[in-house]
């Protein structure tokens, strides 16, 4: 595969106590630009949580 098949918005934050909320707001700001999907995964250093 030479390129991605899907189009998506990517937004990330590392080391901020409100990283999940800020990532949500960042993805919200990127909406309606042709993305086909999005998701958020957050971690406390031990567990991964996805919604």
PQR file of N, CA, C, O and H, with PARSE charges and radii, in Angstrom:
ATOM      1  N   UNK A   1       0.847  -1.168   0.000 -0.4000 1.5000
ATOM      2  CA  UNK A   1       0.000   0.000   0.000 -0.0000 2.0000
ATOM      3  C   UNK A   1       0.894   1.232   0.000  0.5500 1.7000
ATOM      4  O   UNK A   1       1.746   1.387   0.875 -0.5500 1.4000
ATOM      5  N   UNK A   2       0.702   2.094  -0.964 -0.4000 1.5000
ATOM      6  CA  UNK A   2       1.499   3.312  -1.076 -0.0000 2.0000
ATOM      7  C   UNK A   2       0.892   4.509  -0.369  0.5500 1.7000
ATOM      8  O   UNK A   2       1.584   5.491  -0.103 -0.5500 1.4000
ATOM      9  H   UNK A   2       0.010   1.968  -1.675  0.4000 1.0000
ATOM     10  N   UNK A   3      -0.400   4.436  -0.062 -0.4000 1.5000
ATOM     11  CA  UNK A   3      -1.055   5.561   0.604 -0.0000 2.0000
ATOM     12  C   UNK A   3      -2.224   5.046   1.434  0.5500 1.7000
ATOM     13  O   UNK A   3      -2.641   3.897   1.295 -0.5500 1.4000
ATOM     14  H   UNK A   3      -0.962   3.638  -0.279  0.4000 1.0000
ATOM     15  N   UNK A   4      -2.744   5.908   2.294 -0.4000 1.5000
ATOM     16  CA  UNK A   4      -3.899   5.553   3.100 -0.0000 2.0000
ATOM     17  C   UNK A   4      -5.123   5.395   2.206  0.5500 1.7000
ATOM     18  O   UNK A   4      -5.272   6.123   1.225 -0.5500 1.4000
ATOM     19  H   UNK A   4      -2.406   6.843   2.406  0.4000 1.0000
ATOM     20  N   UNK A   5      -5.996   4.456   2.537 -0.4000 1.5000
ATOM     21  CA  UNK A   5      -7.222   4.266   1.771 -0.0000 2.0000
ATOM     22  C   UNK A   5      -8.361   5.120   2.317  0.5500 1.7000
ATOM     23  O   UNK A   5      -9.261   5.494   1.565 -0.5500 1.4000
ATOM     24  H   UNK A   5      -5.875   3.865   3.335  0.4000 1.0000
ATOM     25  N   UNK A   6      -8.341   5.428   3.584 -0.4000 1.5000
ATOM     26  CA  UNK A   6      -9.395   6.218   4.208 -0.0000 2.0000
ATOM     27  C   UNK A   6      -8.881   7.616   4.487  0.5500 1.7000
ATOM     28  O   UNK A   6      -7.676   7.837   4.612 -0.5500 1.4000
ATOM     29  H   UNK A   6      -7.610   5.123   4.195  0.4000 1.0000
ATOM     30  N   UNK A   7      -9.798   8.545   4.582 -0.4000 1.5000
ATOM     31  CA  UNK A   7      -9.437   9.911   4.947 -0.0000 2.0000
ATOM     32  C   UNK A   7      -9.974  10.176   6.346  0.5500 1.7000
ATOM     33  O   UNK A   7     -11.129   9.870   6.644 -0.5500 1.4000
ATOM     34  H   UNK A   7     -10.776   8.365   4.481  0.4000 1.0000
ATOM     35  N   UNK A   8      -9.144  10.737   7.190 -0.4000 1.5000
ATOM     36  CA  UNK A   8      -9.585  11.019   8.550 -0.0000 2.0000
ATOM     37  C   UNK A   8      -8.837  12.227   9.086  0.5500 1.7000
ATOM     38  O   UNK A   8      -7.743  12.554   8.627 -0.5500 1.4000
ATOM     39  H   UNK A   8      -8.206  10.985   6.948  0.4000 1.0000
ATOM     40  N   UNK A   9      -9.441  12.881  10.059 -0.4000 1.5000
ATOM     41  CA  UNK A   9      -8.770  13.977  10.748 -0.0000 2.0000
ATOM     42  C   UNK A   9      -7.948  13.403  11.893  0.5500 1.7000
ATOM     43  O   UNK A   9      -8.406  12.494  12.584 -0.5500 1.4000
ATOM     44  H   UNK A   9     -10.331  12.616  10.432  0.4000 1.0000
ATOM     45  N   UNK A  10      -6.776  13.905  12.098 -0.4000 1.5000
ATOM     46  CA  UNK A  10      -5.911  13.431  13.174 -0.0000 2.0000
ATOM     47  C   UNK A  10      -5.579  14.603  14.071  0.5500 1.7000
ATOM     48  O   UNK A  10      -5.195  15.677  13.607 -0.5500 1.4000
ATOM     49  H   UNK A  10      -6.404  14.644  11.537  0.4000 1.0000
ATOM     50  N   UNK A  11      -5.735  14.377  15.363 -0.4000 1.5000
ATOM     51  CA  UNK A  11      -5.456  15.413  16.346 -0.0000 2.0000
ATOM     52  C   UNK A  11      -4.955  14.702  17.585  0.5500 1.7000
ATOM     53  O   UNK A  11      -5.572  13.729  18.017 -0.5500 1.4000
ATOM     54  H   UNK A  11      -6.047  13.505  15.740  0.4000 1.0000
ATOM     55  N   UNK A  12      -3.867  15.149  18.167 -0.4000 1.5000
ATOM     56  CA  UNK A  12      -3.330  14.483  19.347 -0.0000 2.0000
ATOM     57  C   UNK A  12      -2.774  15.447  20.371  0.5500 1.7000
ATOM     58  O   UNK A  12      -2.280  16.524  20.039 -0.5500 1.4000
ATOM     59  H   UNK A  12      -3.365  15.939  17.816  0.4000 1.0000
ATOM     60  N   UNK A  13      -2.866  15.038  21.620 -0.4000 1.5000
ATOM     61  CA  UNK A  13      -2.310  15.801  22.743 -0.0000 2.0000
ATOM     62  C   UNK A  13      -1.657  14.792  23.672  0.5500 1.7000
ATOM     63  O   UNK A  13      -2.199  13.712  23.905 -0.5500 1.4000
ATOM     64  H   UNK A  13      -3.267  14.163  21.890  0.4000 1.0000
ATOM     65  N   UNK A  14      -0.503  15.140  24.197 -0.4000 1.5000
ATOM     66  CA  UNK A  14       0.221  14.247  25.098 -0.0000 2.0000
ATOM     67  C   UNK A  14       0.543  14.972  26.391  0.5500 1.7000
ATOM     68  O   UNK A  14       1.005  16.113  26.370 -0.5500 1.4000
ATOM     69  H   UNK A  14      -0.062  16.018  24.007  0.4000 1.0000
ATOM     70  N   UNK A  15       0.301  14.316  27.512 -0.4000 1.5000
ATOM     71  CA  UNK A  15       0.738  14.828  28.803 -0.0000 2.0000
ATOM     72  C   UNK A  15      -0.095  15.951  29.391  0.5500 1.7000
ATOM     73  O   UNK A  15       0.375  16.653  30.287 -0.5500 1.4000
ATOM     74  H   UNK A  15      -0.074  13.389  27.528  0.4000 1.0000
ATOM     75  N   UNK A  16      -1.301  16.140  28.922 -0.4000 1.5000
ATOM     76  CA  UNK A  16      -2.174  17.183  29.472 -0.0000 2.0000
ATOM     77  C   UNK A  16      -3.284  16.494  30.263  0.5500 1.7000
ATOM     78  O   UNK A  16      -3.834  15.501  29.788 -0.5500 1.4000
ATOM     79  H   UNK A  16      -1.683  15.570  28.194  0.4000 1.0000
ATOM     80  N   UNK A  17      -3.631  16.985  31.448 -0.4000 1.5000
ATOM     81  CA  UNK A  17      -4.659  16.315  32.251 -0.0000 2.0000
ATOM     82  C   UNK A  17      -6.033  16.257  31.576  0.5500 1.7000
ATOM     83  O   UNK A  17      -6.837  15.389  31.915 -0.5500 1.4000
ATOM     84  H   UNK A  17      -3.184  17.792  31.834  0.4000 1.0000
ATOM     85  N   UNK A  18      -6.316  17.141  30.649 -0.4000 1.5000
ATOM     86  CA  UNK A  18      -7.599  17.137  29.944 -0.0000 2.0000
ATOM     87  C   UNK A  18      -7.410  16.769  28.471  0.5500 1.7000
ATOM     88  O   UNK A  18      -8.117  17.281  27.603 -0.5500 1.4000
ATOM     89  H   UNK A  18      -5.662  17.846  30.374  0.4000 1.0000
ATOM     90  N   UNK A  19      -6.457  15.884  28.195 -0.4000 1.5000
ATOM     91  CA  UNK A  19      -6.117  15.532  26.810 -0.0000 2.0000
ATOM     92  C   UNK A  19      -7.310  14.967  26.046  0.5500 1.7000
ATOM     93  O   UNK A  19      -7.516  15.330  24.888 -0.5500 1.4000
ATOM     94  H   UNK A  19      -5.882  15.468  28.900  0.4000 1.0000
ATOM     95  N   UNK A  20      -8.099  14.090  26.660 -0.4000 1.5000
ATOM     96  CA  UNK A  20      -9.233  13.491  25.950 -0.0000 2.0000
ATOM     97  C   UNK A  20     -10.252  14.557  25.559  0.5500 1.7000
ATOM     98  O   UNK A  20     -10.740  14.553  24.429 -0.5500 1.4000
ATOM     99  H   UNK A  20      -7.932  13.795  27.601  0.4000 1.0000
ATOM    100  N   UNK A  21     -10.580  15.461  26.465 -0.4000 1.5000
ATOM    101  CA  UNK A  21     -11.558  16.515  26.175 -0.0000 2.0000
ATOM    102  C   UNK A  21     -11.034  17.462  25.099  0.5500 1.7000
ATOM    103  O   UNK A  21     -11.773  17.840  24.190 -0.5500 1.4000
ATOM    104  H   UNK A  21     -10.183  15.464  27.384  0.4000 1.0000
ATOM    105  N   UNK A  22      -9.770  17.843  25.201 -0.4000 1.5000
ATOM    106  CA  UNK A  22      -9.187  18.743  24.209 -0.0000 2.0000
ATOM    107  C   UNK A  22      -9.087  18.082  22.831  0.5500 1.7000
ATOM    108  O   UNK A  22      -9.246  18.749  21.809 -0.5500 1.4000
ATOM    109  H   UNK A  22      -9.170  17.536  25.940  0.4000 1.0000
ATOM    110  N   UNK A  23      -8.826  16.785  22.804 -0.4000 1.5000
ATOM    111  CA  UNK A  23      -8.796  16.062  21.537 -0.0000 2.0000
ATOM    112  C   UNK A  23     -10.183  16.030  20.910  0.5500 1.7000
ATOM    113  O   UNK A  23     -10.326  16.198  19.699 -0.5500 1.4000
ATOM    114  H   UNK A  23      -8.696  16.243  23.635  0.4000 1.0000
ATOM    115  N   UNK A  24     -11.211  15.812  21.738 -0.4000 1.5000
ATOM    116  CA  UNK A  24     -12.592  15.867  21.238 -0.0000 2.0000
ATOM    117  C   UNK A  24     -12.866  17.220  20.589  0.5500 1.7000
ATOM    118  O   UNK A  24     -13.402  17.284  19.482 -0.5500 1.4000
ATOM    119  H   UNK A  24     -11.095  15.675  22.721  0.4000 1.0000
ATOM    120  N   UNK A  25     -12.503  18.288  21.268 -0.4000 1.5000
ATOM    121  CA  UNK A  25     -12.740  19.628  20.723 -0.0000 2.0000
ATOM    122  C   UNK A  25     -11.952  19.848  19.430  0.5500 1.7000
ATOM    123  O   UNK A  25     -12.453  20.476  18.497 -0.5500 1.4000
ATOM    124  H   UNK A  25     -12.068  18.236  22.167  0.4000 1.0000
ATOM    125  N   UNK A  26     -10.728  19.336  19.374 -0.4000 1.5000
ATOM    126  CA  UNK A  26      -9.923  19.456  18.162 -0.0000 2.0000
ATOM    127  C   UNK A  26     -10.538  18.706  16.993  0.5500 1.7000
ATOM    128  O   UNK A  26     -10.575  19.222  15.876 -0.5500 1.4000
ATOM    129  H   UNK A  26     -10.321  18.826  20.132  0.4000 1.0000
ATOM    130  N   UNK A  27     -11.027  17.480  17.241 -0.4000 1.5000
ATOM    131  CA  UNK A  27     -11.679  16.716  16.179 -0.0000 2.0000
ATOM    132  C   UNK A  27     -12.981  17.379  15.754  0.5500 1.7000
ATOM    133  O   UNK A  27     -13.332  17.364  14.574 -0.5500 1.4000
ATOM    134  H   UNK A  27     -10.997  17.061  18.148  0.4000 1.0000
ATOM    135  N   UNK A  28     -13.694  17.958  16.704 -0.4000 1.5000
ATOM    136  CA  UNK A  28     -14.927  18.684  16.382 -0.0000 2.0000
ATOM    137  C   UNK A  28     -14.620  19.849  15.438  0.5500 1.7000
ATOM    138  O   UNK A  28     -15.370  20.113  14.497 -0.5500 1.4000
ATOM    139  H   UNK A  28     -13.409  17.970  17.662  0.4000 1.0000
ATOM    140  N   UNK A  29     -13.520  20.533  15.700 -0.4000 1.5000
ATOM    141  CA  UNK A  29     -13.125  21.659  14.852 -0.0000 2.0000
ATOM    142  C   UNK A  29     -12.723  21.197  13.446  0.5500 1.7000
ATOM    143  O   UNK A  29     -12.836  21.967  12.492 -0.5500 1.4000
ATOM    144  H   UNK A  29     -12.912  20.319  16.464  0.4000 1.0000
ATOM    145  N   UNK A  30     -12.257  19.953  13.307 -0.4000 1.5000
ATOM    146  CA  UNK A  30     -11.842  19.420  12.009 -0.0000 2.0000
ATOM    147  C   UNK A  30     -12.987  18.808  11.207  0.5500 1.7000
ATOM    148  O   UNK A  30     -12.786  18.423  10.055 -0.5500 1.4000
ATOM    149  H   UNK A  30     -12.165  19.328  14.082  0.4000 1.0000
ATOM    150  N   UNK A  31     -14.171  18.710  11.784 -0.4000 1.5000
ATOM    151  CA  UNK A  31     -15.268  17.998  11.114 -0.0000 2.0000
ATOM    152  C   UNK A  31     -15.647  18.644   9.782  0.5500 1.7000
ATOM    153  O   UNK A  31     -15.338  19.805   9.517 -0.5500 1.4000
ATOM    154  H   UNK A  31     -14.334  19.022  12.720  0.4000 1.0000
ATOM    155  N   UNK A  32     -16.317  17.861   8.969 -0.4000 1.5000
ATOM    156  CA  UNK A  32     -16.828  18.301   7.663 -0.0000 2.0000
ATOM    157  C   UNK A  32     -15.715  18.646   6.676  0.5500 1.7000
ATOM    158  O   UNK A  32     -15.884  19.529   5.835 -0.5500 1.4000
ATOM    159  H   UNK A  32     -16.568  16.918   9.184  0.4000 1.0000
ATOM    160  N   UNK A  33     -14.588  17.961   6.772 -0.4000 1.5000
ATOM    161  CA  UNK A  33     -13.509  18.174   5.810 -0.0000 2.0000
ATOM    162  C   UNK A  33     -13.266  16.904   4.989  0.5500 1.7000
ATOM    163  O   UNK A  33     -12.165  16.699   4.477 -0.5500 1.4000
ATOM    164  H   UNK A  33     -14.450  17.243   7.455  0.4000 1.0000
ATOM    165  N   UNK A  34     -14.282  16.057   4.865 -0.4000 1.5000
ATOM    166  CA  UNK A  34     -14.174  14.859   4.047 -0.0000 2.0000
ATOM    167  C   UNK A  34     -13.717  13.617   4.791  0.5500 1.7000
ATOM    168  O   UNK A  34     -13.475  12.586   4.163 -0.5500 1.4000
ATOM    169  H   UNK A  34     -15.176  16.223   5.282  0.4000 1.0000
ATOM    170  N   UNK A  35     -13.591  13.682   6.106 -0.4000 1.5000
ATOM    171  CA  UNK A  35     -13.169  12.515   6.860 -0.0000 2.0000
ATOM    172  C   UNK A  35     -14.249  11.441   6.812  0.5500 1.7000
ATOM    173  O   UNK A  35     -15.441  11.739   6.735 -0.5500 1.4000
ATOM    174  H   UNK A  35     -13.787  14.519   6.617  0.4000 1.0000
ATOM    175  N   UNK A  36     -13.812  10.199   6.859 -0.4000 1.5000
ATOM    176  CA  UNK A  36     -14.743   9.084   6.857 -0.0000 2.0000
ATOM    177  C   UNK A  36     -14.958   8.518   8.249  0.5500 1.7000
ATOM    178  O   UNK A  36     -15.940   7.810   8.471 -0.5500 1.4000
ATOM    179  H   UNK A  36     -12.843   9.957   6.922  0.4000 1.0000
ATOM    180  N   UNK A  37     -14.077   8.805   9.187 -0.4000 1.5000
ATOM    181  CA  UNK A  37     -14.232   8.267  10.534 -0.0000 2.0000
ATOM    182  C   UNK A  37     -13.326   9.013  11.500  0.5500 1.7000
ATOM    183  O   UNK A  37     -12.442   9.768  11.094 -0.5500 1.4000
ATOM    184  H   UNK A  37     -13.279   9.380   9.006  0.4000 1.0000
ATOM    185  N   UNK A  38     -13.565   8.786  12.779 -0.4000 1.5000
ATOM    186  CA  UNK A  38     -12.677   9.324  13.807 -0.0000 2.0000
ATOM    187  C   UNK A  38     -12.855   8.500  15.070  0.5500 1.7000
ATOM    188  O   UNK A  38     -13.798   7.715  15.170 -0.5500 1.4000
ATOM    189  H   UNK A  38     -14.283   8.174  13.109  0.4000 1.0000
ATOM    190  N   UNK A  39     -11.984   8.666  16.011 -0.4000 1.5000
ATOM    191  CA  UNK A  39     -12.071   7.976  17.285 -0.0000 2.0000
ATOM    192  C   UNK A  39     -11.113   8.598  18.273  0.5500 1.7000
ATOM    193  O   UNK A  39     -10.199   9.333  17.899 -0.5500 1.4000
ATOM    194  H   UNK A  39     -11.218   9.304  15.930  0.4000 1.0000
ATOM    195  N   UNK A  40     -11.333   8.293  19.542 -0.4000 1.5000
ATOM    196  CA  UNK A  40     -10.470   8.807  20.597 -0.0000 2.0000
ATOM    197  C   UNK A  40     -10.059   7.638  21.479  0.5500 1.7000
ATOM    198  O   UNK A  40     -10.897   6.830  21.879 -0.5500 1.4000
ATOM    199  H   UNK A  40     -12.075   7.696  19.846  0.4000 1.0000
ATOM    200  N   UNK A  41      -8.786   7.551  21.779 -0.4000 1.5000
ATOM    201  CA  UNK A  41      -8.268   6.606  22.763 -0.0000 2.0000
ATOM    202  C   UNK A  41      -7.466   7.413  23.758  0.5500 1.7000
ATOM    203  O   UNK A  41      -6.602   8.202  23.375 -0.5500 1.4000
ATOM    204  H   UNK A  41      -8.105   8.207  21.454  0.4000 1.0000
ATOM    205  N   UNK A  42      -7.750   7.218  25.045 -0.4000 1.5000
ATOM    206  CA  UNK A  42      -6.985   7.908  26.083 -0.0000 2.0000
ATOM    207  C   UNK A  42      -6.352   6.867  26.994  0.5500 1.7000
ATOM    208  O   UNK A  42      -6.819   5.731  27.077 -0.5500 1.4000
ATOM    209  H   UNK A  42      -8.452   6.578  25.357  0.4000 1.0000
ATOM    210  N   UNK A  43      -5.290   7.264  27.673 -0.4000 1.5000
ATOM    211  CA  UNK A  43      -4.564   6.349  28.547 -0.0000 2.0000
ATOM    212  C   UNK A  43      -4.125   7.069  29.802  0.5500 1.7000
ATOM    213  O   UNK A  43      -3.782   8.251  29.775 -0.5500 1.4000
ATOM    214  H   UNK A  43      -4.910   8.187  27.606  0.4000 1.0000
ATOM    215  N   UNK A  44      -4.141   6.335  30.903 -0.4000 1.5000
ATOM    216  CA  UNK A  44      -3.607   6.868  32.154 -0.0000 2.0000
ATOM    217  C   UNK A  44      -2.197   6.347  32.407  0.5500 1.7000
ATOM    218  O   UNK A  44      -1.660   6.496  33.505 -0.5500 1.4000
ATOM    219  H   UNK A  44      -4.420   5.375  30.924  0.4000 1.0000
ATOM    220  N   UNK A  45      -1.610   5.745  31.400 -0.4000 1.5000
ATOM    221  CA  UNK A  45      -0.278   5.171  31.526 -0.0000 2.0000
ATOM    222  C   UNK A  45      -0.307   3.671  31.739  0.5500 1.7000
ATOM    223  O   UNK A  45       0.697   2.990  31.525 -0.5500 1.4000
ATOM    224  H   UNK A  45      -2.046   5.624  30.509  0.4000 1.0000
ATOM    225  N   UNK A  46      -1.465   3.144  32.163 -0.4000 1.5000
ATOM    226  CA  UNK A  46      -1.601   1.713  32.388 -0.0000 2.0000
ATOM    227  C   UNK A  46      -2.703   1.111  31.519  0.5500 1.7000
ATOM    228  O   UNK A  46      -2.543   0.017  30.978 -0.5500 1.4000
ATOM    229  H   UNK A  46      -2.281   3.697  32.337  0.4000 1.0000
ATOM    230  N   UNK A  47      -3.810   1.817  31.388 -0.4000 1.5000
ATOM    231  CA  UNK A  47      -4.960   1.318  30.641 -0.0000 2.0000
ATOM    232  C   UNK A  47      -5.276   2.227  29.460  0.5500 1.7000
ATOM    233  O   UNK A  47      -5.079   3.441  29.524 -0.5500 1.4000
ATOM    234  H   UNK A  47      -3.941   2.706  31.827  0.4000 1.0000
ATOM    235  N   UNK A  48      -5.769   1.622  28.383 -0.4000 1.5000
ATOM    236  CA  UNK A  48      -6.272   2.381  27.237 -0.0000 2.0000
ATOM    237  C   UNK A  48      -7.793   2.376  27.309  0.5500 1.7000
ATOM    238  O   UNK A  48      -8.402   1.344  27.587 -0.5500 1.4000
ATOM    239  H   UNK A  48      -5.929   0.636  28.332  0.4000 1.0000
ATOM    240  N   UNK A  49      -8.398   3.516  27.060 -0.4000 1.5000
ATOM    241  CA  UNK A  49      -9.858   3.622  27.075 -0.0000 2.0000
ATOM    242  C   UNK A  49     -10.309   4.220  25.749  0.5500 1.7000
ATOM    243  O   UNK A  49      -9.807   5.264  25.331 -0.5500 1.4000
ATOM    244  H   UNK A  49      -7.903   4.355  26.834  0.4000 1.0000
ATOM    245  N   UNK A  50     -11.253   3.559  25.090 -0.4000 1.5000
ATOM    246  CA  UNK A  50     -11.785   4.083  23.827 -0.0000 2.0000
ATOM    247  C   UNK A  50     -13.294   4.220  23.936  0.5500 1.7000
ATOM    248  O   UNK A  50     -13.959   3.429  24.605 -0.5500 1.4000
ATOM    249  H   UNK A  50     -11.660   2.711  25.430  0.4000 1.0000
ATOM    250  N   UNK A  51     -13.814   5.224  23.278 -0.4000 1.5000
ATOM    251  CA  UNK A  51     -15.261   5.491  23.276 -0.0000 2.0000
ATOM    252  C   UNK A  51     -15.723   5.615  21.852  0.5500 1.7000
ATOM    253  O   UNK A  51     -16.908   5.841  21.604 -0.5500 1.4000
ATOM    254  H   UNK A  51     -13.273   5.867  22.735  0.4000 1.0000
TER
END
